[in-house]
C-alpha cells in the first residue's frame, strides 16, 4: 500500500509533555496546530469541550477506541488523512472507528 497523504506525527513524550494535564496538552496542540490522537476516553473530550466553551482554540481530537487493533487504527487514520485536511478538524472530536 502506498500512502498518498503525508502525516507529521509527534509523540507527546518527544516534546516534553509526558504526564501533563489534558489542558496543557490541548493548549500545546492548539499553539502548534496539532490534532490530538488519544485513547483517553475518560477526560480528554470533556477537556476539549471545556476549551471550546471558554472560546479557546481546540485543533481537534481523534479518540481511538482502546480495543481497536493497530491495523484497524492505521486504516482509519489513513482514511482520515486521505479524505480531509487539518483545517476541517478545528473544534471537532471524533471517535475511531468512524
C-alpha positions, 0 to 999 in steps of 0.5 A: 500500500502506498500512502498518498497523504503525508502525516507529521506525527509527534509523540507527546513524550518527544516534546516534553509533555509526558504526564501533563494535564489534558489542558496543557496538552490541548493548549500545546496542540492548539499553539502548534496546530496539532490534532490530538490522537488519544485513547483517553476516553475518560477526560480528554473530550470533556477537556476539549469541550471545556476549551471550546466553551471558554472560546479557546482554540481546540485543533481537534481530537481523534479518540481511538477506541482502546480495543481497536487493533493497530491495523484497524487504527492505521486504516482509519487514520489513513482514511482520515488523512486521505479524505480531509485536511487539518483545517476541517478538524478545528473544534471537532472530536471524533471517535475511531472507528468512524 
